[in-house]
Every structure is written in C-alpha cells, then in structure tokens.
Amino acid sequence: MAIHFIGSEQSAMEKGILAPSSSLPPPVILTQDELKKIAAYKAVEYVESGMVLGLGTGSTAKHAVARIGELLHQGKLKNIVGIPTSKMTHEQAVSVGIPLSDLDSHPVLDLAIDGADEVDPYLNLVKGRGGSLLREKMVEGACKKFVVIVDETKMVKHLGGSGLAMPVEIIPFCWKFTAQRLQNLFEDAGCVAKLRTFGEKVEPFVTDNGNYIVDLYFKKDIGDLKVASDSILRLAGVVEHGMFLDMATTVIIAGELGVTVKNKYGFIGYNSSIPTQIVLLYPCLHCSMRQLTSILVGSCKSAMELWRKKETDVLRTVLRQRWREYHAFHSTDIKPDKLMGVINSSSKTHFNVNKNDITKVLLRNNEFTLLHQRQNSRECTVRPWSHSQFMRNYCANTRTPSLVRSISSQAPKEPRKKANETKKDISTVEDPFDSPTYNIPEKPLSFTEGSSYSLLIIAGLGVTAASAYAVSKEFIFEPKEYKIFGKALKRVQDDVEDELKKIAAYKAVEYVESGMVLGLGTGSTAKHAVARIGELLHQGKLKNIVGIPTSKMTHEQAVSVGIPLSDLDSHPVLDLAIDGADEVDPYLNLVKGRGGSLLREKMVEGACKKFVVIVDETKMVKHLGGSGLAMPVEIIPFCWKFTAQRLQNLFEDAGCVAKLRTFGEKVEPFVTDNGNYIVDLYFKKDIGDLKVASDSILRLAGVVEHGMFLDMATTVIIASELGVTVKNK
C-alpha cells in the first residue's frame, strides 16, 4: 500500500521513503481537535514581536489565541496588539493577556490567523459557520498576510461541495422574504436556505451585529464564485456572505501524516544589485491587487522594511490600490513563466536607454516612465489606469525586466521673454485695455491732478464706511426685523416646495386601484401619498388595499389614516410602490435614503411590479451626486470609522468626503430602524459608472446598503410651478 503526502501526488516510495513494515507499531490516530491544534501552533510561528494581529473565531482559531497568550507570558513575544473578530474571541484574548485594540485605531494589520470551514484548491474559503463572518471579513481583509489553519477534512474541490452550510448574514426585517430570494438565486444548484436557530425554543441565532444567519445548502456546484458573490451582495437585506475569495495568503493543513503549507501562487525575490528595488515574479496571470499586497508585504522582509520606513512613494502607491481591481496588462497568449514586473523605488537610480524605448504614461497626477526593451519583446495591451495602477509587462528576454520609476516632468518649458519685449508704449496702442501689458506714461502727474484723485479716494472711503455702518446697524445691532423677514421668506419657500410635493403625490395616487398591495414610502413627499390613500379609503373610492410600510414612521402614519398593513413575508410581490427621491438623473436612476430608510425602501420597492417616484423639479440632476447633497450608505456600527475611511478612499478620485450622520445636541450617531449607522458621501466630481460604483460599495465588508436606486423607477412624476411632468422608463 503506497503512502501519499498531503498535498502531493507522489507516493512515499517515490520520494525515497520506505513504507512501514508490518512489524512496526500502528500509527497514533489524532483527533480532529488535535489536528487543529497542530495547525494553529504552526501558524503562530509566523507571529513576530511588535505585530498587530487579527484574532480569528472558532474551534481552530482558539488554539492560536491561546498559544499567542502563552508566548507573551513566557516573554518570547512582545508588544503584540490583537484585533478580535468576535465578542467570544475578545473574552478569550483578555483572559490570556493579549492587549487589544480595534480597526479604527489600526486600519492595517500585519497578520491574521483564523480557521475555515471549506478550502478549495485556489485557497478560496467558506467561513462563518460560527456566526462571525462579517467581523472576520472586515479584520482579515485589512491584513497584509492572512494565514488559515484547517485540518485535512476541510479541503474540498469546490466551495459548497462539502454538503455543509454556506452562511449569509441578513437583517431581521422580513427575513423569510430575503431567505426565499437567496434560495431562488441558486435554484439551478438545488439550493435550500434555512434560518440558523439555537436552543430548545428554536429561536433565531443572532450575530454580534444583531442580525440573523441564513445557511445555504447546495446540491451542485454554484459556478463562478465572483459572480455568485456579487449576486448575493446585490440583494437588499443581505449584509455579508461567508465566501472569502482571494483573501488567504497561506493555508496550513494538518493531517495524520503531518502538516502541509500551501501558499498563494507567486513569490518574492530581492535584487540586491539595485538599491531598494523589488522584483515580483508571477507564475500566473490572474493575480489581484489584494494578492499582490499580501505577497509583497507578507513574504519579503525587504518590502516590509520599505513599507515601515516609508522610503518610497511608489511602493505605497501600489499597496494603496483597490484590492479588487484586476489586470492592468493582459494578453491571453503570454506565457506565465515569462511574466515579471519590477518596482524601482529609488529616484536616484539611472538607466541608459534609447529614447525610442521609453513610453510615458500618466498615473494619479504623477508622471511615471515605463521602461522596456522592444527588442525580443512583444507589445502589451494597456487597459485603463483607473482599473489598476500596477503595471505588468511581458518580456521575452527575462533578463530585461520592466521598470517603473518616478521622474520629474520632461515637458520642455518655454523660455520667458524679457519684460521689455512684451511691454508696449501706451501711446502706440489705440485702446490701452486691448493690450495685455503697457508702460506707465513717462509724464508724471501734476499736484492738482494728484489732489483730485486723493479727494475722490477719501470720498469713496467715506461712502463705504457709512454704508457699512448702516448695514451693521440693521443686521447686527437691530436684527429682529431682518430675522423675522428671513424666517417668513423661508416659510413661504418651504410651503411652495411642500405644495409641489403634494401635487406630485396626488398625481401618483391616481395609479392606485382597489385590491392592490402597495409599497408605502418614507419622507416629506411620500407622506402626502399615504395621507391621500387613507382619505380615498375613508371615502370608499378605494377598497381592499394592503400597504407595506418602509419605515416605523410610515407604519405609524398608515395606521393613523386607516390603511391595512402587512409585510414582505406575506406579500413577496407588490403591485405598486410610491415614494419620493432626493436626486433623479435623466435615466431615472435615483438617490434615496436621506431620511435614513434606504435599506427597507430598497427591499420593498425592489419587490414591486411598478415603482412611481414623486419629486419636485429641484430634485432633477445631470448625474447622481451632482447636487452637492449627501449620498447615504448604511453601515454596521462595528468600527464605523474604518468603514467610513474605506468608503472615502474608494471615491478618492471624485473628491469624496465621508461623514457620519448625527443628530441632537449631544451629536450622537443617527441609528436606522435596523440598528445601523449612516455615512453620508459628498462628491466634488462625477463618480463615473454607477453600476461599478454600486458593486464597489457593496463589496466592502461592513457596508449594509447604499442609497443608489439603479434601474428601479418605472415612472417619475415631477411637479413644478408650470405644472406636472410624467417621465416613464
């Protein structure tokens, strides 16, 4: 019988190791927990003094936490800071003496150690069967290196292939509706969605964030994991899923025959002949920026030193790029073993190259030069720099790497002409103001002319002073009348705007018919529609109406006007929804949720056959975010500063500023009906492709939902002083 090593297709005999004879004692059988402990101890060998660590959650990670505490107590590790991924891990870390902090104070971690429920051949993971998937993804996604520890039973051919659950964290509001939509999403894979429960009373399991867990069970392969991931995240009501794609850099697998270590493809080498130069070699084309970051910082001490000392802007620029962007250069016929890229971080290094071999590119308002030999090399296909700022160049001759180095602007500067050459004599110009510059007349001013000018200046200053005094007396010392007038004017403007909203709302209610199931919106515009529906019900002009409110405030108003109510669990398909909007672009895409109910609004209005939006003319914009007002994003309270900063970084090119929404004199965070916070994004420029922006926001762990309602409105009713305009999709 041939013995095989874990992770190898060669038998022990082929590796030069004899198989054990029958006279030897039988091997010791280790329990699954002992195997987990072996893997955990191996993972702790990656920990060094001074590191900021992500501490995982679960039956495997607890061994690593205990071991780190033991080494701290022995003095073998010092100055360790831990970031726990759950309340349970927090308690264990405190008990073993690990100093703790959070992502708000340490947005970049050196290393995370955690277990996994499934690991596929590409080191993609399923995690979160312990219920901490969201915080785990936030913490471990911020790490330079992520080490996963498992026993050999967790290795699968494809995620979901073990027959065990793939967890999805959802909000409690209408959870049955969300669970059914998740099941329908993977109907072809034979998916069954079940709410996770606990205890004798079979109560829903509640996460540390106050949400529920729905476990998905698959009978078949779910296909492309990234497509599946985005499809899940686009469902309103979903907070996060348990697929950890392209995140693990190292997986340690413990089996009965020993420990196997698998690293993400790619390795780092250091070229000492060129100072501060890092060579990146890739045996595979499909390498994301997240993998690059993990490999670059986690596997090369030289890179880590550069990062810590911040010796080069080029290295920091590469590491700050969005981890989910792919392939700046791509060609399907490039051989993997010939692909290399070099980051030259020394601005003093000089290279002798032919001018014809230099290609200039523009990168983040800094000029860079891409150097490569055209001889014995093939052309590269350049994709937009906004997708990724990392350049990869194919060279047929591997001795000629591609180099990226910062340079000063090479643009030739026009020599400045002497002032005398550009100036003209005023006497030679028909109209002196037609000339950009002119000489002062040689003839000096007379005493009489100078006195006249002085008198005029003094008179002007006197008039200005008198005007300033009158204004200050009116508006500063006696502001009562002015304030009364200002308040009255503001009240008139508000009344006009409210009347326009009311006109649009009444027009929208004309779409309502007896027997309909209606989505009832939230806000200053939607309240007029709710009131009108209640009035028509009272008059008997509408019958058998059922309303689904999008907020607690709307629920209270609907009850007060006599509208019968239900929920999405009982009515998963609605006939019509009526709601306002904060912005509407020419394609009827919306920004909503400045009232704080964006998540429930998107769930209800996304389930409608027809969605009628009512606005006044001030809400029409050329592009979303163009009004200068906020675009709301609902996030979980856990480490909200960290999430807000990542949102701001995501739209750095659009001049984004992220601010936590607050209220009251104590400036407390605004809390949604779901128990979450709101971060308002303010843009100075167009954010570009809305669908790309939407997916980018939803991929950030910690984000629950955003306020962009894309391709949802079927009709927009716009009220203005000139009348009502109806726009249909």
Secondary structure in CASP SS format (residue, H / E / C, confidence):
PFRMAT SS
TARGET T0000
AUTHOR 0000-0000-0000
METHOD secondary structure of the structure
MODEL  1
M C 1.00
A C 1.00
I C 1.00
H E 1.00
F C 1.00
I C 1.00
G C 1.00
S C 1.00
E C 1.00
Q C 1.00
S E 1.00
A C 1.00
M C 1.00
E C 1.00
K C 1.00
G C 1.00
I C 1.00
L C 1.00
A C 1.00
P C 1.00
S C 1.00
S C 1.00
S C 1.00
L C 1.00
P C 1.00
P C 1.00
P C 1.00
V C 1.00
I C 1.00
L C 1.00
T C 1.00
Q H 1.00
D H 1.00
E H 1.00
L H 1.00
K H 1.00
K H 1.00
I H 1.00
A H 1.00
A H 1.00
Y H 1.00
K H 1.00
A H 1.00
V H 1.00
E C 1.00
Y C 1.00
V C 1.00
E C 1.00
S C 1.00
G C 1.00
M C 1.00
V E 1.00
L E 1.00
G E 1.00
L E 1.00
G C 1.00
T C 1.00
G C 1.00
S C 1.00
T C 1.00
A H 1.00
K H 1.00
H H 1.00
A H 1.00
V H 1.00
A H 1.00
R H 1.00
I H 1.00
G H 1.00
E H 1.00
L H 1.00
L H 1.00
H H 1.00
Q H 1.00
G C 1.00
K C 1.00
L C 1.00
K C 1.00
N C 1.00
I C 1.00
V E 1.00
G E 1.00
I E 1.00
P E 1.00
T C 1.00
S C 1.00
K H 1.00
M H 1.00
T H 1.00
H H 1.00
E H 1.00
Q H 1.00
A H 1.00
V H 1.00
S H 1.00
V C 1.00
G C 1.00
I C 1.00
P C 1.00
L E 1.00
S C 1.00
D C 1.00
L C 1.00
D C 1.00
S C 1.00
H C 1.00
P C 1.00
V C 1.00
L E 1.00
D E 1.00
L E 1.00
A E 1.00
I E 1.00
D E 1.00
G E 1.00
A C 1.00
D C 1.00
E E 1.00
V E 1.00
D C 1.00
P C 1.00
Y C 1.00
L C 1.00
N C 1.00
L E 1.00
V E 1.00
K C 1.00
G C 1.00
R C 1.00
G C 1.00
G C 1.00
S C 1.00
L H 1.00
L H 1.00
R H 1.00
E H 1.00
K H 1.00
M H 1.00
V H 1.00
E H 1.00
G C 1.00
A C 1.00
C E 1.00
K E 1.00
K E 1.00
F E 1.00
V E 1.00
V E 1.00
I E 1.00
V E 1.00
D E 1.00
E H 1.00
T H 1.00
K H 1.00
M E 1.00
V C 1.00
K C 1.00
H C 1.00
L C 1.00
G C 1.00
G C 1.00
S C 1.00
G C 1.00
L C 1.00
A C 1.00
M E 1.00
P E 1.00
V E 1.00
E E 1.00
I E 1.00
I C 1.00
P C 1.00
F C 1.00
C C 1.00
W H 1.00
K H 1.00
F H 1.00
T H 1.00
A H 1.00
Q H 1.00
R H 1.00
L H 1.00
Q H 1.00
N H 1.00
L H 1.00
F C 1.00
E H 1.00
D H 1.00
A H 1.00
G C 1.00
C C 1.00
V E 1.00
A E 1.00
K E 1.00
L E 1.00
R C 1.00
T E 1.00
F E 1.00
G C 1.00
E C 1.00
K C 1.00
V C 1.00
E E 1.00
P E 1.00
F C 1.00
V E 1.00
T C 1.00
D C 1.00
N C 1.00
G C 1.00
N C 1.00
Y E 1.00
I E 1.00
V E 1.00
D E 1.00
L E 1.00
Y E 1.00
F C 1.00
K C 1.00
K C 1.00
D C 1.00
I C 1.00
G C 1.00
D C 1.00
L H 1.00
K H 1.00
V H 1.00
A H 1.00
S H 1.00
D H 1.00
S H 1.00
I H 1.00
L H 1.00
R C 1.00
L C 1.00
A C 1.00
G C 1.00
V E 1.00
V E 1.00
E E 1.00
H E 1.00
G C 1.00
M E 1.00
F E 1.00
L C 1.00
D C 1.00
M C 1.00
A C 1.00
T C 1.00
T E 1.00
V E 1.00
I E 1.00
I E 1.00
A E 1.00
G E 1.00
E C 1.00
L C 1.00
G E 1.00
V E 1.00
T E 1.00
V E 1.00
K E 1.00
N E 1.00
K C 1.00
Y C 1.00
G C 1.00
F E 1.00
I E 1.00
G E 1.00
Y E 1.00
N C 1.00
S C 1.00
S C 1.00
I C 1.00
P C 1.00
T C 1.00
Q E 1.00
I E 1.00
V E 1.00
L E 1.00
L E 1.00
Y C 1.00
P C 1.00
C C 1.00
L C 1.00
H C 1.00
C C 1.00
S C 1.00
M H 1.00
R H 1.00
Q H 1.00
L H 1.00
T H 1.00
S H 1.00
I H 1.00
L H 1.00
V H 1.00
G H 1.00
S H 1.00
C C 1.00
K H 1.00
S H 1.00
A H 1.00
M H 1.00
E H 1.00
L H 1.00
W H 1.00
R H 1.00
K H 1.00
K C 1.00
E C 1.00
T C 1.00
D H 1.00
V H 1.00
L H 1.00
R H 1.00
T H 1.00
V H 1.00
L H 1.00
R C 1.00
Q C 1.00
R C 1.00
W C 1.00
R C 1.00
E C 1.00
Y C 1.00
H C 1.00
A C 1.00
F E 1.00
H C 1.00
S C 1.00
T C 1.00
D C 1.00
I C 1.00
K C 1.00
P H 1.00
D H 1.00
K H 1.00
L E 1.00
M E 1.00
G E 1.00
V E 1.00
I E 1.00
N E 1.00
S C 1.00
S C 1.00
S C 1.00
K C 1.00
T C 1.00
H C 1.00
F C 1.00
N C 1.00
V C 1.00
N C 1.00
K H 1.00
N H 1.00
D H 1.00
I E 1.00
T E 1.00
K E 1.00
V E 1.00
L E 1.00
L E 1.00
R C 1.00
N C 1.00
N E 1.00
E E 1.00
F E 1.00
T E 1.00
L E 1.00
L E 1.00
H C 1.00
Q C 1.00
R C 1.00
Q C 1.00
N C 1.00
S C 1.00
R C 1.00
E C 1.00
C C 1.00
T C 1.00
V E 1.00
R C 1.00
P C 1.00
W C 1.00
S C 1.00
H C 1.00
S C 1.00
Q C 1.00
F C 1.00
M C 1.00
R C 1.00
N E 1.00
Y E 1.00
C C 1.00
A C 1.00
N C 1.00
T C 1.00
R C 1.00
T C 1.00
P C 1.00
S C 1.00
L E 1.00
V E 1.00
R E 1.00
S E 1.00
I C 1.00
S C 1.00
S C 1.00
Q C 1.00
A C 1.00
P C 1.00
K C 1.00
E C 1.00
P C 1.00
R C 1.00
K C 1.00
K C 1.00
A H 1.00
N H 1.00
E H 1.00
T H 1.00
K C 1.00
K E 1.00
D C 1.00
I H 1.00
S H 1.00
T H 1.00
V C 1.00
E C 1.00
D C 1.00
P H 1.00
F H 1.00
D H 1.00
S C 1.00
P C 1.00
T C 1.00
Y E 1.00
N C 1.00
I C 1.00
P C 1.00
E C 1.00
K C 1.00
P C 1.00
L C 1.00
S C 1.00
F H 1.00
T H 1.00
E H 1.00
G H 1.00
S H 1.00
S H 1.00
Y H 1.00
S H 1.00
L H 1.00
L H 1.00
I H 1.00
I H 1.00
A H 1.00
G H 1.00
L H 1.00
G H 1.00
V H 1.00
T H 1.00
A H 1.00
A H 1.00
S H 1.00
A H 1.00
Y H 1.00
A H 1.00
V H 1.00
S H 1.00
K H 1.00
E H 1.00
F H 1.00
I H 1.00
F H 1.00
E C 1.00
P C 1.00
K H 1.00
E H 1.00
Y H 1.00
K H 1.00
I H 1.00
F H 1.00
G H 1.00
K H 1.00
A H 1.00
L H 1.00
K H 1.00
R H 1.00
V H 1.00
Q H 1.00
D H 1.00
D H 1.00
V H 1.00
E H 1.00
D H 1.00
E H 1.00
L H 1.00
K H 1.00
K H 1.00
I H 1.00
A H 1.00
A H 1.00
Y H 1.00
K H 1.00
A H 1.00
V H 1.00
E C 1.00
Y C 1.00
V C 1.00
E C 1.00
S C 1.00
G C 1.00
M C 1.00
V E 1.00
L E 1.00
G E 1.00
L E 1.00
G C 1.00
T C 1.00
G C 1.00
S C 1.00
T C 1.00
A H 1.00
K H 1.00
H H 1.00
A H 1.00
V H 1.00
A H 1.00
R H 1.00
I H 1.00
G H 1.00
E H 1.00
L H 1.00
L H 1.00
H H 1.00
Q H 1.00
G C 1.00
K C 1.00
L C 1.00
K C 1.00
N C 1.00
I C 1.00
V E 1.00
G E 1.00
I E 1.00
P E 1.00
T C 1.00
S C 1.00
K H 1.00
M H 1.00
T H 1.00
H H 1.00
E H 1.00
Q H 1.00
A H 1.00
V H 1.00
S H 1.00
V C 1.00
G C 1.00
I C 1.00
P C 1.00
L E 1.00
S C 1.00
D C 1.00
L C 1.00
D C 1.00
S C 1.00
H C 1.00
P C 1.00
V C 1.00
L E 1.00
D E 1.00
L E 1.00
A E 1.00
I E 1.00
D E 1.00
G E 1.00
A C 1.00
D C 1.00
E E 1.00
V E 1.00
D C 1.00
P C 1.00
Y C 1.00
L C 1.00
N C 1.00
L E 1.00
V E 1.00
K C 1.00
G C 1.00
R C 1.00
G C 1.00
G C 1.00
S C 1.00
L H 1.00
L H 1.00
R H 1.00
E H 1.00
K H 1.00
M H 1.00
V H 1.00
E H 1.00
G C 1.00
A C 1.00
C E 1.00
K E 1.00
K E 1.00
F E 1.00
V E 1.00
V E 1.00
I E 1.00
V E 1.00
D E 1.00
E H 1.00
T H 1.00
K H 1.00
M E 1.00
V C 1.00
K C 1.00
H C 1.00
L C 1.00
G C 1.00
G C 1.00
S C 1.00
G C 1.00
L C 1.00
A C 1.00
M E 1.00
P E 1.00
V E 1.00
E E 1.00
I E 1.00
I C 1.00
P C 1.00
F C 1.00
C C 1.00
W H 1.00
K H 1.00
F H 1.00
T H 1.00
A H 1.00
Q H 1.00
R H 1.00
L H 1.00
Q H 1.00
N H 1.00
L H 1.00
F C 1.00
E H 1.00
D H 1.00
A H 1.00
G C 1.00
C C 1.00
V E 1.00
A E 1.00
K E 1.00
L E 1.00
R C 1.00
T E 1.00
F E 1.00
G C 1.00
E C 1.00
K C 1.00
V C 1.00
E E 1.00
P E 1.00
F C 1.00
V E 1.00
T C 1.00
D C 1.00
N C 1.00
G C 1.00
N C 1.00
Y E 1.00
I E 1.00
V E 1.00
D E 1.00
L E 1.00
Y E 1.00
F C 1.00
K C 1.00
K C 1.00
D C 1.00
I C 1.00
G C 1.00
D C 1.00
L H 1.00
K H 1.00
V H 1.00
A H 1.00
S H 1.00
D H 1.00
S H 1.00
I H 1.00
L H 1.00
R C 1.00
L C 1.00
A C 1.00
G C 1.00
V E 1.00
V E 1.00
E E 1.00
H E 1.00
G C 1.00
M E 1.00
F E 1.00
L C 1.00
D C 1.00
M C 1.00
A C 1.00
T C 1.00
T E 1.00
V E 1.00
I E 1.00
I E 1.00
A E 1.00
S E 1.00
E C 1.00
L C 1.00
G E 1.00
V E 1.00
T E 1.00
V E 1.00
K E 1.00
N E 1.00
K C 1.00
END
